[in-house]
Amino acid sequence: MPPTKIERHAAPLRQQVVQNLRDDILDGLLSPGERLLENALCESYGVSRTVVREALRQLESERLITMLPGRGPIVTVLTKHDIQSLYEVRRVLEGLAGELFARNADDEQAAGLIALLERMETSYLHGTVETREQSKAEFYDRLLDGAGNPVLASNLRGVHTRIGLFRRYAFLDEHRVALSMEELRLIVHQAAAVRDPDSARRHCEQHIQLAGELAVLEYNKRLQRSETDAVEIAI
């Protein structure tokens, strides 16, 4: 892993290490199944073993890291069934979020979601990976705020944390971004403009159905690349 010394500023060191490790996993710099050696991480980030261990525990709670008995932490490896299961739950939760927004959001919340969609024509459709990630996060914040169900919000945000890897895949693919934007237009129209709960739910579920199919394909590609690299190193 190339050195990535942590800068000393206001954010706690643990939080900085967590963010750097999370980004390295989501960006594919750390591959599924790769061991995370504490000594190497301490040297790479220029922090203590205590800080590294705290960061690893945080990422383990997010399921991005798996602790193996006798081996220590590795980047989590998922199966096709794991991914499909995550997206099956996500599809239901986001469908409910769309339905509840259509039913419960007030006029200001509805107007805010519509205004965000207009800004996303630039920040999402023609943006960078960073602006796409930020605008999509705001989209879900507004959708869940208007849905008005804190239990749903907590559970869906937990799922989003676990699928951060797959969400970033979509932000790299211009064709998928264009399709996603069209799906978001339909969701916002039905949930915030027309206020049709059933249609809003249906469009949310369709959006996640397509995202799940992409996730399986892209994750399998990453696993295959990791296995190829491992063979080349062994040779």
C-alpha positions in Angstrom: 0.0 0.0 0.0 1.5 3.4 -0.9 2.2 5.8 2.0 -0.8 7.9 2.9 0.3 9.9 5.9 -2.5 11.3 7.9 -2.6 15.1 8.4 -3.0 16.4 11.9 -6.1 18.6 11.9 -9.4 19.0 13.7 -10.9 15.6 12.8 -9.9 12.8 15.1 -7.1 10.6 13.8 -9.3 7.5 14.0 -11.9 9.2 11.9 -9.3 10.2 9.3 -7.9 6.6 9.2 -11.4 5.2 8.9 -12.2 7.5 5.9 -8.9 6.7 4.2 -9.3 2.9 4.6 -12.9 3.1 3.5 -12.0 5.0 0.4 -9.2 2.5 -0.4 -11.7 -0.4 -0.2 -14.4 1.4 -2.1 -11.9 2.5 -4.8 -10.5 -1.0 -5.2 -7.0 -0.1 -4.0 -7.6 -2.8 -1.4 -9.1 -6.0 -2.9 -11.6 -8.4 -1.5 -9.8 -11.0 0.7 -6.7 -8.8 1.1 -5.1 -9.0 4.5 -4.8 -5.8 6.5 -1.6 -5.9 8.6 -1.6 -3.5 11.5 2.1 -2.8 11.3 1.8 -1.9 7.6 -1.2 0.3 8.3 0.6 2.1 11.2 3.5 2.8 8.9 1.4 3.8 5.9 -0.8 6.3 7.8 1.8 7.4 10.4 -0.4 6.6 13.4 -0.4 4.3 16.4 -1.5 0.7 16.6 -4.4 1.9 18.9 -5.7 4.2 16.3 -5.5 1.5 13.6 -7.3 -1.0 15.8 -10.1 1.5 16.5 -10.5 2.2 12.8 -10.6 -1.5 11.9 -13.3 -2.1 14.5 -15.4 0.7 12.9 -15.0 -0.8 9.4 -15.8 -4.2 10.8 -19.1 -2.8 12.1 -19.8 -1.5 8.6 -19.0 -5.0 7.2 -16.3 -3.7 4.9 -13.8 -5.7 6.9 -14.0 -9.2 8.3 -12.0 -10.5 11.3 -10.7 -14.0 10.7 -9.6 -16.2 13.6 -5.8 -16.7 13.4 -5.4 -14.4 10.4 -6.7 -11.0 11.5 -8.6 -8.5 9.4 -9.2 -8.9 5.7 -11.3 -6.9 3.2 -14.7 -8.6 3.2 -15.4 -11.1 0.4 -19.0 -11.3 -0.7 -20.8 -14.0 -2.6 -23.4 -13.5 -5.3 -26.0 -14.5 -2.8 -24.7 -12.0 -0.3 -25.1 -9.2 -2.8 -28.5 -10.3 -4.0 -29.7 -10.5 -0.4 -28.5 -7.0 0.4 -30.2 -5.6 -2.7 -33.4 -7.5 -2.0 -33.7 -5.8 1.4 -32.6 -2.4 -0.1 -35.3 -2.7 -2.8 -38.0 -3.2 -0.2 -36.8 -0.4 2.1 -36.4 2.1 -0.7 -39.8 1.2 -2.1 -41.3 1.9 1.3 -39.3 5.2 1.5 -40.8 6.4 -1.8 -44.3 5.4 -0.8 -44.1 7.1 2.6 -42.6 10.3 1.0 -45.6 10.5 -1.3 -47.9 10.1 1.6 -46.2 12.1 4.3 -43.9 14.8 2.9 -45.1 18.4 3.3 -45.1 20.9 0.5 -41.7 22.3 1.5 -40.1 18.8 1.5 -41.6 18.0 -1.8 -40.4 21.2 -3.3 -36.9 20.6 -1.9 -36.7 17.2 -3.6 -37.8 18.6 -6.9 -35.2 21.4 -6.6 -32.5 18.9 -5.8 -33.4 16.9 -8.9 -32.9 20.0 -11.0 -29.4 20.6 -9.5 -28.6 16.9 -10.1 -28.8 17.5 -13.8 -25.4 19.1 -13.3 -23.9 17.6 -10.1 -25.0 14.0 -10.9 -25.6 13.6 -14.6 -22.6 15.7 -15.7 -20.6 15.6 -12.4 -17.6 13.8 -10.9 -17.6 10.7 -8.8 -17.5 12.9 -5.7 -20.4 15.2 -6.7 -22.4 12.2 -7.8 -21.9 10.6 -4.5 -22.7 13.7 -2.6 -25.9 14.5 -4.5 -27.1 10.9 -4.3 -26.6 11.0 -0.5 -28.6 14.3 -0.3 -31.3 12.7 -2.4 -31.7 9.9 0.1 -31.5 12.3 3.1 -34.4 14.3 1.6 -36.4 11.2 0.7 -36.1 9.7 4.2 -36.7 13.1 5.8 -40.0 13.4 3.9 -40.9 9.7 4.6 -41.0 10.6 8.3 -40.1 7.1 9.6 -36.9 7.1 11.8 -36.8 3.3 12.0 -36.9 3.0 8.2 -34.2 5.7 7.9 -31.9 4.0 10.4 -32.2 0.6 8.6 -31.8 2.0 5.1 -28.7 4.0 6.0 -27.2 0.8 7.5 -27.8 -1.0 4.2 -26.3 1.9 2.3 -23.2 1.7 4.4 -22.8 -2.0 3.5 -23.3 -1.4 -0.2 -21.0 1.6 -0.5 -18.7 -0.4 -2.7 -21.5 -1.1 -5.3 -22.9 2.4 -5.2 -19.5 3.8 -6.3 -19.4 1.4 -9.2 -22.5 3.1 -10.6 -20.9 6.6 -10.4 -18.0 5.5 -12.6 -20.2 4.3 -15.5 -21.6 7.1 -17.7 -24.2 5.0 -19.3 -25.5 3.8 -15.9 -25.5 7.3 -14.5 -27.7 8.4 -17.4 -30.1 5.5 -16.8 -30.0 6.2 -13.1 -30.9 9.9 -13.7 -33.9 8.9 -15.7 -35.0 6.6 -12.9 -34.6 9.4 -10.4 -36.7 11.7 -12.5 -39.5 9.2 -12.4 -39.2 8.7 -8.7 -39.3 12.4 -7.9 -42.2 13.0 -10.3 -44.3 10.3 -8.7 -43.3 10.9 -5.1 -43.0 14.7 -4.9 -45.0 16.1 -7.9 -47.9 13.7 -8.5 -47.9 12.2 -5.0 -48.8 8.7 -6.1 -47.6 6.3 -3.3 -48.0 3.1 -5.3 -46.2 4.4 -8.4 -43.4 6.0 -6.2 -42.8 2.6 -4.5 -42.7 0.8 -7.9 -40.2 3.2 -9.4 -38.0 3.1 -6.4 -38.0 -0.7 -6.5 -37.2 -0.8 -10.2 -34.3 1.6 -9.6 -32.8 -0.8 -7.1 -33.5 -3.9 -9.1 -31.2 -2.6 -11.9 -28.6 -1.4 -9.4 -28.4 -4.8 -7.9 -27.8 -6.5 -11.2 -25.0 -4.1 -11.9 -23.5 -4.7 -8.5 -23.2 -8.5 -9.0 -21.5 -8.0 -12.4 -19.0 -5.4 -11.3 -18.1 -7.2 -8.0 -17.5 -10.4 -9.9 -15.1 -8.5 -12.3 -13.3 -7.1 -9.3 -12.9 -10.6 -7.7 -11.6 -12.0 -11.0 -9.0 -9.2 -11.3 -7.9 -9.9 -7.7 -7.6 -13.6 -8.4 -5.6 -12.9 -11.6 -3.2 -10.5 -9.7 -2.7 -13.1 -7.0 -1.8 -15.7 -9.6 0.7 -13.4 -11.3 2.3 -12.5 -7.9 2.6 -16.2 -7.1 4.3 -16.9 -10.5 
